């Protein structure tokens, strides 16, 4: 398997998008339909996302894996996407495998209305993809990050995300049954942890619920070969569970699969109490609305002129060193600013007469001001001030002189409620003039 790039030092991991290296297939029966079915995983380009394709329907219509495509009315012991007749049931195990492997883009062809269940876990899909290989694409992953907690509590069910620069899942269950065992677990999710500790966990059901579920048309393909069946006081499957807490690990697997429907990887500490597919989907709709509102309420995507910059920053002449913000991308937490360096700048009178060069500290200040506009454009930060917390990895690569046009690129790499780490690069004619990592502290 091809490895992703190294994490950015002191910040959010910076990984490139990935897809499967070559086509690969897996066959079996559907857990709920009992239909013979097959999935074929196919490569997709960067930013294409993940789509299912029903090859048994005329025209092979695709269904994108998005929150808006969750079939809320058809969530029963599984997560479905699309609308009949173009609908796919039980997508969560496949999507969990992709999320665990860091796959961002893929076309998943399905020969029926449900992927095969395999052994009831995500392990068969992981093994199929790993055997085919993974390709690293030329675009970075676009993480969803939070600067404040989001939660949903309802009728004893709970879901919350706490801001973090890594993905962690804590799950608590409350099945009053002697065979369930451990009732809480927490995992810091990485590809290795997912493959070894989450992917092999099998789906489960209680024997007392089987008849009712089958009467509703569900688990027609279920058996002791592809599910843990819990009887009155013990597990009915032969042999031991794969993990002492296999039940709760599968709940985490399901949650990761459902969260893949955000369409972007998320960083944060997810805390779930008694949550299932329907509650996961309800929370995802709330989270998706929050993300859309955050992006809509951010500073305009159109360029910011000097008066708009003055509304964000307290700086004034002669210390306002940004003329215009050319790009403000609140989806990818990125901004590009412009500074025209003229011979009339006051600092050139003393730095240096006869051979004017822009001082390095002012290059840093220019980058900091563009980064400050970006930080202060985030929801909750407007009207506040961004102070410098630290400046690291500063490099000056070429002098900046009168007549140069500084293009300053800034990218948030790590974000917490009151601090933000921003990568800054200043260029002249495409060449790097200076770069730095700046930590901002936001205060009233």
C-alpha positions, 0 to 999 in steps of 0.5 A: 500500500502506498503511504501518505505524506508525513504530518505537518509538524505541530499541526493537523496531519496533511495527507493527500487524497487517495483512491484504489489503484486498480479495479477489484471485486467482492461477491456474496449475499446481501445481509438484509435482502439475501440477494446474490450480489457483487461490488466492484471498486474502481478508481476515481480522480481527486475531488470526485468523492465516493459514488455507488452505481447500480449496474442492474438498472438501466443507464447505471445511475450513480448515487453520491455518498452525501448526507442529502442522499441518506434515505431517512425513511428507510433506515432500519438496522442499516443505512441506505442512500438514494430513493427507489428504485435507485437505492442502495441498502447497507452501505455502512460497512463498505464506507467504513472500510474506505474511511478507515483506509483513508480513501476519498474517491471511488466508484463502487459498482453494485450488481443489486440493491445491496453490497455483499455482507461478507462475514458481517464486518468491514474486513473483507472490503479492507482486504480486497482494497489493500490487495488491489493497492492504493494510489495517492492523488495530487490533491490534499484531503479537505478535512472538516474541523471544528472550533466549538463542540456540536452535540445532539441529545434526544431520548437518552441518545447522545452524539457530540463532537469535541474539537481536536486535530485527530479523530477519536471515537468514544462509544457507550452502549446500554444493552441490558444483557449478560452476553454483551460484556464491555459497555464502553470503548474509546479508540484513536482512529488511524489506518493501523488501528482501524484495520486491526481493531475495528474492521474485523468486528462483526454485525450483531443481533438479538435472537428475540428480534430476528423474527420481527426483523424478518417480518419487516423484510430485513436480515433475510441473508443473515446467518451465524456465518455473517453475524453475531447472534445473541441468545437469552444468556449467551452468544449462539455462534461457535467459537469465541468473539473476535474481541471481548468488546466486539459488539461495541467495536462494531458500533464504532465501525457503523458510526465511521461508515455513517460519518463517511457520508459527510463526503469529507474526513472529519477531525474531532473527538466523537462521543456517542451514547446508545446511538444507531444508524437513524440517530447518526443520520439525524446528527449528520444532517445537523452537522452538515447544516452547521458546516454549510452555515459556517461557510455561508456566514464567513467573509465573502468568497469574493475579493476583500478590498481595503475597507473590508480588510480594515473591518477585520483588522485593527491596523491602520496606515502606515502599518496596514500591510495588506492591500487586498484579499484575493481569495477567501476559501472557508471550505479549505480554510485558506486565504490569499492576500496581496501587498503592492510594495512601492518606493513610497513605503516609509520604511524604505527611507531607512532600510536602506537608503540607496538600496531599499529592501523590505525588512524581514520582520515586515514580511512576517507582519504582512503574512501575519495580517493575511493570516489574521484576516483568515482567522478572524473570518471564522464564525465566532471570531468576528469582532475579536483580535488575533494576537501572535502566539509564536512564530516558527520555521521562518525562512527568507529566500529572496529580497523584496524591493520596490515594485514587487508585488507580494502574494501571500498564501495562508492555510489554517493547519490546526484550529482550536477554540482560541488558537490557530496554527497558520502556514504562511508563504509570501511569493514574488513572481511565483518565487518564495520570498518568505515563509513561516508558521504562525500561531494566533491567539484569539481574544476579545 
